[in-house]
């Protein structure tokens, strides 16, 4: 019992340590529309979004991975319509006009974010009017990882 109390007390001391910030003074605003800007890198492998797979005796075979490091002018647009403190919601819209909901939250440093969509999740970092948005997606027939830098559209 005494040891448990000592451990609990040590944990409490760590949770209020002056070196750790529980919440930032103010999170940056995510509200508005963000469009792809200067940087994009992605790696994809699988059936989704690539050429038709080859049929074999073992079923469909995924195409080789594709790699991209140029600015992505066909990237999804991001728009956020609601924010309360460090939590935000909005949507991601594909170049063909299809939208999916996005929910996200700031980490305790007030710069880094985590987010989720019905198809995957990711992380990023906000720096003024710039947003680095990194996304991962994995399914039985498809996997992708990508990062894109966005700018807030006035």
KADA-V138381 format. One record per residue. N is the residue number from 0. RES is the residue in one small letter. D_FIRST is the distance of its C-alpha to the first C-alpha in Angstrom with 1 decimal. Layout:
N | RES | D_FIRST
N | RES | D_FIRST
//
This chain:
0 | x | 0.0
1 | x | 3.8
2 | x | 5.4
3 | x | 5.1
4 | x | 6.2
5 | x | 8.6
6 | x | 9.9
7 | x | 10.5
8 | x | 12.2
9 | x | 14.2
10 | x | 15.3
11 | x | 16.4
12 | x | 18.3
13 | x | 20.0
14 | x | 21.0
15 | x | 22.9
16 | x | 24.3
17 | x | 27.9
18 | x | 29.1
19 | x | 28.2
20 | x | 30.3
21 | x | 28.9
22 | x | 32.5
23 | x | 36.0
24 | x | 38.3
25 | x | 40.5
26 | x | 40.8
27 | x | 44.3
28 | x | 46.4
29 | x | 46.8
30 | x | 49.5
31 | x | 52.9
32 | x | 54.5
33 | x | 53.7
34 | x | 56.2
35 | x | 56.0
36 | x | 57.2
37 | x | 57.5
38 | x | 55.1
39 | x | 54.3
40 | x | 53.0
41 | x | 52.3
42 | x | 51.9
43 | x | 52.6
44 | x | 53.0
45 | x | 54.0
46 | x | 56.2
47 | x | 55.5
48 | x | 57.9
49 | x | 59.7
50 | x | 62.9
51 | x | 63.4
52 | x | 61.6
53 | x | 63.7
54 | x | 63.8
55 | x | 63.3
56 | x | 63.0
57 | x | 59.2
58 | x | 59.3
59 | x | 59.2
60 | x | 58.4
61 | x | 56.9
62 | x | 58.9
63 | x | 57.9
64 | x | 55.5
65 | x | 57.1
66 | x | 56.2
67 | x | 57.1
68 | x | 56.8
69 | x | 59.4
70 | x | 58.9
71 | x | 58.4
72 | x | 61.0
73 | x | 60.2
74 | x | 56.5
75 | x | 54.9
76 | x | 55.1
77 | x | 51.9
78 | x | 51.9
79 | x | 49.1
80 | x | 49.9
81 | x | 46.6
82 | x | 43.8
83 | x | 41.1
84 | x | 39.1
85 | x | 37.9
86 | x | 38.7
87 | x | 42.3
88 | x | 44.5
89 | x | 48.0
90 | x | 50.0
91 | x | 51.3
92 | x | 55.0
93 | x | 56.7
94 | x | 60.1
95 | x | 61.6
96 | x | 60.1
97 | x | 57.3
98 | x | 54.1
99 | x | 50.5
100 | x | 47.7
101 | x | 45.2
102 | x | 41.8
103 | x | 39.9
104 | x | 37.4
105 | x | 37.2
106 | x | 34.3
107 | x | 32.6
108 | x | 35.3
109 | x | 38.0
110 | x | 40.2
111 | x | 38.9
112 | x | 39.0
113 | x | 38.0
114 | x | 40.1
115 | x | 40.9
116 | x | 44.1
117 | x | 44.9
118 | x | 46.0
119 | x | 43.5
120 | x | 41.3
121 | x | 41.3
122 | x | 40.4
123 | x | 42.5
124 | x | 43.0
125 | x | 45.0
126 | x | 47.0
127 | x | 49.4
128 | x | 51.9
129 | x | 50.8
130 | x | 48.4
131 | x | 47.4
132 | x | 46.6
133 | x | 45.3
134 | x | 45.2
135 | x | 44.3
136 | x | 45.5
137 | x | 45.1
138 | x | 46.5
139 | x | 47.9
140 | x | 51.3
141 | x | 50.6
142 | x | 48.4
143 | x | 48.8
144 | x | 47.3
145 | x | 49.0
146 | x | 48.8
147 | x | 51.3
148 | x | 51.8
149 | x | 52.8
150 | x | 54.4
151 | x | 54.3
152 | x | 57.8
153 | x | 59.3
//
